[in-house]
Structures are given as structure tokens and as C-alpha cells.
Amino acid sequence: MTLAERAFTQLAAWPDLIEAEPSCGIGRALAAVHGEIAHFHSDRDVDLRLTARTIRRFEEHLKEVPAVRLVPSSHWVTLRLDLAVDIELLMTLVSLALQTHQSWPVRDDRPTAECNDRQSRLLPRENLSSG
């Protein structure tokens, strides 16, 4: 079982999450009452929808984590699951995403339709670096 499969199985058991069809059409998704929370695009890559406010609040910390990739102007954060500790980070960020979305809507923080998987195809690779 891959790390992404293990993480998906754990998160799908959470009472606030349900499996959904990803809006981008790639992989598998988990959604909450207020919309999609995570897209599992591959055996390693997961896009997690946070609000712009939450990303700004934790941006400096997120930039320091090698497993995290931020895409400019995106409300999605990409995690690369290479180690078991990356699953723990994903669980923490999903919990944060759920808390954030429960207080939705946040003024001037409208969700973007496209996750990072689609946006990353449009941006040069150096723009995807978190550092």
C-alpha cells in the first residue's frame, strides 16, 4: 500500500469527510460539507484546499517544509508524500482545512476552481518551488 493510499484510507474514515469525484478529474478526492478538501493525484501527490487567509497565516512555516509546494495565487497546497511523517503533516493540515472551511465564508477569500495539479502544468517549474 502506498503512502497516499494509506493516507486516503485514514482520512476517508473521518466523519467529516466523504469520497467525492475530484473537480479536476484526476485521481480521488475527499470532500466536506463546504466542498472539496483534498485531491489525491498520484501515489505521492496530494493537493489540499486551504483558504488564502490560512495559507498567508502559515506561509512561512509551509515554505520551510520540503514536502510542501505552494503555487502563487492558489488556495491549494501540494504535499509530496515520501515519508511516513508526511502523512502526519497531511492529517494536521486536513484538520486545519476542516476548521477553516467550517468558518466559511471568509470575506474576500473565494475558492479557486482548479487545484494545483492543473495550475502546475501552466507554470514554469521554478515558480512551483517553495523556497
Secondary structure as a PSIPRED ss2 file (coil, helix, strand):
# PSIPRED VFORMAT (PSIPRED V4.0)

   1 M C   1.000  0.000  0.000
   2 T C   1.000  0.000  0.000
   3 L H   0.000  1.000  0.000
   4 A H   0.000  1.000  0.000
   5 E H   0.000  1.000  0.000
   6 R H   0.000  1.000  0.000
   7 A H   0.000  1.000  0.000
   8 F H   0.000  1.000  0.000
   9 T H   0.000  1.000  0.000
  10 Q H   0.000  1.000  0.000
  11 L H   0.000  1.000  0.000
  12 A H   0.000  1.000  0.000
  13 A C   1.000  0.000  0.000
  14 W C   1.000  0.000  0.000
  15 P C   1.000  0.000  0.000
  16 D C   1.000  0.000  0.000
  17 L C   1.000  0.000  0.000
  18 I E   0.000  0.000  1.000
  19 E E   0.000  0.000  1.000
  20 A E   0.000  0.000  1.000
  21 E C   1.000  0.000  0.000
  22 P C   1.000  0.000  0.000
  23 S C   1.000  0.000  0.000
  24 C C   1.000  0.000  0.000
  25 G C   1.000  0.000  0.000
  26 I C   1.000  0.000  0.000
  27 G C   1.000  0.000  0.000
  28 R E   0.000  0.000  1.000
  29 A E   0.000  0.000  1.000
  30 L E   0.000  0.000  1.000
  31 A E   0.000  0.000  1.000
  32 A E   0.000  0.000  1.000
  33 V C   1.000  0.000  0.000
  34 H C   1.000  0.000  0.000
  35 G E   0.000  0.000  1.000
  36 E E   0.000  0.000  1.000
  37 I E   0.000  0.000  1.000
  38 A E   0.000  0.000  1.000
  39 H E   0.000  0.000  1.000
  40 F E   0.000  0.000  1.000
  41 H C   1.000  0.000  0.000
  42 S C   1.000  0.000  0.000
  43 D C   1.000  0.000  0.000
  44 R C   1.000  0.000  0.000
  45 D E   0.000  0.000  1.000
  46 V E   0.000  0.000  1.000
  47 D E   0.000  0.000  1.000
  48 L E   0.000  0.000  1.000
  49 R E   0.000  0.000  1.000
  50 L C   1.000  0.000  0.000
  51 T C   1.000  0.000  0.000
  52 A H   0.000  1.000  0.000
  53 R H   0.000  1.000  0.000
  54 T H   0.000  1.000  0.000
  55 I H   0.000  1.000  0.000
  56 R H   0.000  1.000  0.000
  57 R H   0.000  1.000  0.000
  58 F H   0.000  1.000  0.000
  59 E H   0.000  1.000  0.000
  60 E H   0.000  1.000  0.000
  61 H H   0.000  1.000  0.000
  62 L H   0.000  1.000  0.000
  63 K H   0.000  1.000  0.000
  64 E C   1.000  0.000  0.000
  65 V C   1.000  0.000  0.000
  66 P C   1.000  0.000  0.000
  67 A C   1.000  0.000  0.000
  68 V E   0.000  0.000  1.000
  69 R E   0.000  0.000  1.000
  70 L E   0.000  0.000  1.000
  71 V C   1.000  0.000  0.000
  72 P C   1.000  0.000  0.000
  73 S C   1.000  0.000  0.000
  74 S C   1.000  0.000  0.000
  75 H C   1.000  0.000  0.000
  76 W E   0.000  0.000  1.000
  77 V E   0.000  0.000  1.000
  78 T E   0.000  0.000  1.000
  79 L E   0.000  0.000  1.000
  80 R E   0.000  0.000  1.000
  81 L C   1.000  0.000  0.000
  82 D C   1.000  0.000  0.000
  83 L C   1.000  0.000  0.000
  84 A H   0.000  1.000  0.000
  85 V H   0.000  1.000  0.000
  86 D H   0.000  1.000  0.000
  87 I H   0.000  1.000  0.000
  88 E H   0.000  1.000  0.000
  89 L H   0.000  1.000  0.000
  90 L H   0.000  1.000  0.000
  91 M H   0.000  1.000  0.000
  92 T H   0.000  1.000  0.000
  93 L H   0.000  1.000  0.000
  94 V H   0.000  1.000  0.000
  95 S H   0.000  1.000  0.000
  96 L H   0.000  1.000  0.000
  97 A H   0.000  1.000  0.000
  98 L H   0.000  1.000  0.000
  99 Q H   0.000  1.000  0.000
 100 T H   0.000  1.000  0.000
 101 H H   0.000  1.000  0.000
 102 Q H   0.000  1.000  0.000
 103 S C   1.000  0.000  0.000
 104 W C   1.000  0.000  0.000
 105 P C   1.000  0.000  0.000
 106 V C   1.000  0.000  0.000
 107 R C   1.000  0.000  0.000
 108 D C   1.000  0.000  0.000
 109 D C   1.000  0.000  0.000
 110 R C   1.000  0.000  0.000
 111 P C   1.000  0.000  0.000
 112 T C   1.000  0.000  0.000
 113 A C   1.000  0.000  0.000
 114 E C   1.000  0.000  0.000
 115 C C   1.000  0.000  0.000
 116 N H   0.000  1.000  0.000
 117 D H   0.000  1.000  0.000
 118 R H   0.000  1.000  0.000
 119 Q H   0.000  1.000  0.000
 120 S H   0.000  1.000  0.000
 121 R C   1.000  0.000  0.000
 122 L C   1.000  0.000  0.000
 123 L C   1.000  0.000  0.000
 124 P C   1.000  0.000  0.000
 125 R H   0.000  1.000  0.000
 126 E H   0.000  1.000  0.000
 127 N H   0.000  1.000  0.000
 128 L H   0.000  1.000  0.000
 129 S C   1.000  0.000  0.000
 130 S C   1.000  0.000  0.000
 131 G C   1.000  0.000  0.000
